[in-house]
Amino acid sequence: MRNVINLQMKLGEKDIGAIELDPKSRDDIPQILRGLQYIYTEQAVRERVFEILKELLPNRIVGEGKADPNNGRPGMTQWTILVFGVLRLALNIDYDRLQELVNQHKTIRQMIGHSDWLDDARYELQTLKDNVGLFTPEILDRINQEVVRAGHGVLKKSQEEGIDARADSFV
């Protein structure tokens, strides 16, 4: 049984929109989490992204096709898979580092619905490989398109106007 996100909050769990991220931090993890927080707090973006996330289903063990999301044991939520997948790709890390981050980093654990106390849930390496492996480049590309569309809405620019940007690179 797979859910996009657990609607019922647990004791000690913090609402994703209420998680405080350091705006002065120059580290990349808070910036990534801020982007995920935006996706979650903007209802229109969240609904479109959650529709895409519903496709993150493992293959059936017996037979062909994807597993039924309404049957079986509760699996990792698709929101958790999104958070882990985005962290893995954005930070360019392997599964061992991802395991360390998701088991020890307080803010990441809050983002996936774990409380600061009374929550000893840990993610094993094989569990991460099996679930984050469902987060394909095609799914990421579709989510990126929705995020870009939302960003254009924030900037209030039309397609004809375009967006001018400057970049400085060092090789």
N, C-alpha and C positions, 0 to 999 in steps of 0.2 A: 504494500500500500504506500503510494507516494503522494505527498502533498507539496504544493509549491512552497508554502510556509505554514507553520503552526499558528492558527489564529488565536488560540488560547494561550496567554502568557503564563509562565510559571512563576512561582514565588521567587522574588529577588531579580527577575529578569527586567532589563531596562528596554524601553521602547527605542527602536532604532533611530527615530527622529530626535530622541532626547540624549543620545550618546554625545558626549562632549569631546570634540577633537581639537587639538592644539592648532590654532590658525597660524601660529608663528613657526611651527615645526617645518624644517626643510627636508625631513625624511620623506621617502616616497610612500610609505605605508599609510600615514594619515591622509595624504592626498587621494590615494586610491579609495580609502574608506569613505572619504567625503563624497566622492563621485557615486559610490554605491548608496550612500545615505540619500543623496539627491534622487536617485532612481526610486528608492523606496518611499520617500516622503511626497513626491509628486504623483498624485493618483493616476493621472492619464498615462504617464510614462510607465508607472508600476504595472498597470493593467496590461499594456502592450507587451512589456517585457515578460510578465508572468505567463501570458499566452504562449510566448516562445518557449519559456522554461518548461511548460507542460510536456514538451516533446522529449525531455531528458529522461528517458526510460531505458532500463537495461533490456537486453534481449532475453527471450524466454529460455529457460534451461532445456525444456522439452518442447519441440515444435519450432515453428518459424514465427518471426515477427517480434514485436515489442511486448514486454510484460504488461499485464493489466494493472493500471494504477489503483484500482479499487479493491484488489485482492492481494493477499499475502501479508507478510509482516511489515511493520513500518520501516521504511528506509530513510536514508539521508534526504532531507528536504531539498527541493531544487534551488531554493534561495541559498542554502549552504553550499551547494555545488557551484552556484554562480560566484559566490564570494571566494571560495577556494580556487576556482578556475581562473578568475580574474587576477587574484594575487599571484598565482603560479606563473601566468603568462606575463603580467606587467613587471614582476620582479625578476623574471627569467631564472627561476629557481627549480631545483629538482624536488622530488617528492619527500626526501629526507628533511630538507630545510622546511618545506611546507608543513610537514608533521610537527616539527619543533615549534613553528610559529603558531599553528592552530591549537596546539596543546598548552602553550605558555603565554602567548601575547594577550593581555587582558582586553584590549579594545577589539581585537579580532573576535575573541570569544563573545563579547557583548554583541557584536554585529550579527553573530549567528544564533543568538538567543540563549546564551549561557549566562547564569548569574555569577556575580563575583564570589559568592560563598555558597556552600551546600551543593556545588555542582562539580562532581569529580569525573564527568564524562571525558573520555580520551578517544582520540582517533588513531587507529592502528594504520600502519603503512599500507597494507594491502587494501584496507577499506578506502583509503584516499585514492589509490591507484584505480580501483574498480569504479568509484563514483566520479572522480574528477575526469577520468577518461571518457565519460559520457559527454563532457563539455567540448564539443567538436569545433573546429574553426568555422564551420558553416553557421552554427548556432551563435558563436561570438560575433560573426559578421552581421547577422541579422539584428542582434542586440545593439551593436555599434551603430547601425543605421537608425535605430529608434533613438539612441542617445544623441546622435548628431541632429536628428529632426527636432528633438527637444531643445538642444542648444541653439538652433536657429530661431526657435520660438522665443527663447529668452533674449536673444539679441534683437529680435523684431526686424530681421532683415528678410527681404524677398529673395527668391532665387536669381532674379535679374540683377539685383544690386551687387551680389557677391560679397565676399568678406576679404578685407586686406589684412595681411599679417606680416610681421617681421620675425625673422629668426636669425640667431647667431650660432654658428656651429664651429667646433674646434675639432680638427682631425689629428 
